[in-house]
Amino acid sequence: MVRSVAKHSFSKPIILLLAFVALLGISLTRDFRSASSSAYVSLATTWARDKYRIVSANVSSNDSPKIQDVGGSNRDRYPERALAMTYADLPAPELEWEQMPSAPVPRLDGYSVQIKDCLFVFAGYANLDHVHSHVDVYNFSTNTWTESFAIPKDMANSHLGVATDGRYIYIVTGQYGPQCRGPTANVFVLDTETRKWESLPPLPAPRYAPATQLWKGRLHVMGGSKENRHTPGIDHWSLAVANGKALEKQWHKEVPIPRGGPHRACVVVDDRLYVIGGQEGDFMAKPGSPIFKCSRRFEVVYGDVYMLDESMKWKGLPSMPKPDSHIECSWVIVNNSIVVVGGTTEKHPVTKRMILVGEVFQFNLNTLTWSVIGKMPYRAKTTLAGFWDGWLYFTSGQRDRGPDNPQPRKVVGDTWRTKLKLLH
């Protein structure tokens, strides 16, 4: 009897201790889940709580910007929504944006080329299960979408390489079909005056979203992702072309690009070729999926800038203000500056979600310096940019979830413009 009482007296504190530990564990788990589900709660000392904030692109410009609350009040939500410096919106002046007629269809990973006052917009995704197979044309002089016409049935639908000589548009390789289907090596050329298509010699190997430009009478194709959609390529090929015709039967090997990968801007100015931003890695088709369903993979977004000059040697230039990808057709040339609109930056460190870019960047080719010259109406990737009569335009892409959430959500066909005047 005495032994039984002693045993009971000893076990009671143990039970209480175990109950306390269990409650503590539940509480910590709940707190961890809560922190993990919020993309913007600081979990490390590296987060810049005192430096940057997310602000709406539509607020009036003042010294103390406020953020529109979900409930409609204009209280400063900055302490709740701080982001790390890499992922935060950078301080930038407000731009007055005017909404123009939307594109006939929403478009993600579409591609564009401007010739005079017309923007030719190619293919792209409507959503992951449906891709476009046509071209839409926007006229900057009349601010209207004027026509649509089909692309060749064997031409890729997304992740293209595009370039123009002012009349002919060259379309190189890319992904054929929806989801994460395989690439094609096919190359086509469009005569924008007759609207007729012709084929050119195929690329030596298929590529996704290679950097592409016409330079010194040759069509240059660099980098991109290899056939598995994920592995960066550093190959660089060129083909002599003139007036929409290939002057050679085979592509020539050129000096490899220093860093491979897709989704970069490629620009030629004053006989120099520039490759800007991009990423290493991309979504891949899920193994065994009959529809090639996209599966996430690790990606590294960077802001590297490289220049190729007449000596055919690559030179590193100052990096972008933040890493930036999905900007293949998001650039224009204004007063010897390259202007880049939107894109994607490094993934969020906690949620691993894609983070969209809402800044407009300027790279001054006279001083080789970058600056942030404005904010977009919202963050967006794969924007299609143009410049005409002092107006900076962009259309289409995938926009953010709202002023305080830079994750991607809706594929849009919106068209916007703002007056842009840059000093030399």
Stockholm file with secondary structure:
# STOCKHOLM 1.0

chainA/1-424         MVRSVAKHSFSKPIILLLAFVALLGISLTRDFRSASSSAYVSLATTWARDKYRIVSANVSSNDSPKIQDVGGSNRDRYPERALAMTYADLPAPELEWEQMPSAPVPRLDGYSVQIKDCLFVFAGYANLDHVHSHVDVYNFSTNTWTESFAIPKDMANSHLGVATDGRYIYIVTGQYGPQCRGPTANVFVLDTETRKWESLPPLPAPRYAPATQLWKGRLHVMGGSKENRHTPGIDHWSLAVANGKALEKQWHKEVPIPRGGPHRACVVVDDRLYVIGGQEGDFMAKPGSPIFKCSRRFEVVYGDVYMLDESMKWKGLPSMPKPDSHIECSWVIVNNSIVVVGGTTEKHPVTKRMILVGEVFQFNLNTLTWSVIGKMPYRAKTTLAGFWDGWLYFTSGQRDRGPDNPQPRKVVGDTWRTKLKLLH
#=GR chainA/1-424 SS CHHHHHHHHHHHHHHHHHHHHHHHHHHHHHHHHHHHHCTTCCCSTTSCTTTCCCCCTTSCCCSSCCCCCTTSCCCCCGGGSCCCTTTSCCCCCCCCCEEECCCSSCCBSCEEEEETTEEEEECCEEETTEECCEEEEEETTTTEEEEEEECCTTSCSBSCEEEESSSEEEEEEEECSSTTCCEEEEEEEEETTTTEEEEECCCSSCCBSCEEEEETTEEEEECBBCTTSSSBCCCEEEEEEETTEESSSSCEECCCCSSCBSSCEEEEETTEEEEECCEECCCEECTTCTTCCEECCCCEECCCEEEECTTCCEEEECCCSSCCBSCTTCEEEETTEEEEEEEEESCCTTTCCCEEEEEEEEEETTTTEEEEEEECSSCEESCEEEEETTEEEEEEEEEEEETTEEEEEEEEEEEEEEECCCCC
#=GC SS_cons         CHHHHHHHHHHHHHHHHHHHHHHHHHHHHHHHHHHHHCTTCCCSTTSCTTTCCCCCTTSCCCSSCCCCCTTSCCCCCGGGSCCCTTTSCCCCCCCCCEEECCCSSCCBSCEEEEETTEEEEECCEEETTEECCEEEEEETTTTEEEEEEECCTTSCSBSCEEEESSSEEEEEEEECSSTTCCEEEEEEEEETTTTEEEEECCCSSCCBSCEEEEETTEEEEECBBCTTSSSBCCCEEEEEEETTEESSSSCEECCCCSSCBSSCEEEEETTEEEEECCEECCCEECTTCTTCCEECCCCEECCCEEEECTTCCEEEECCCSSCCBSCTTCEEEETTEEEEEEEEESCCTTTCCCEEEEEEEEEETTTTEEEEEEECSSCEESCEEEEETTEEEEEEEEEEEETTEEEEEEEEEEEEEEECCCCC
//
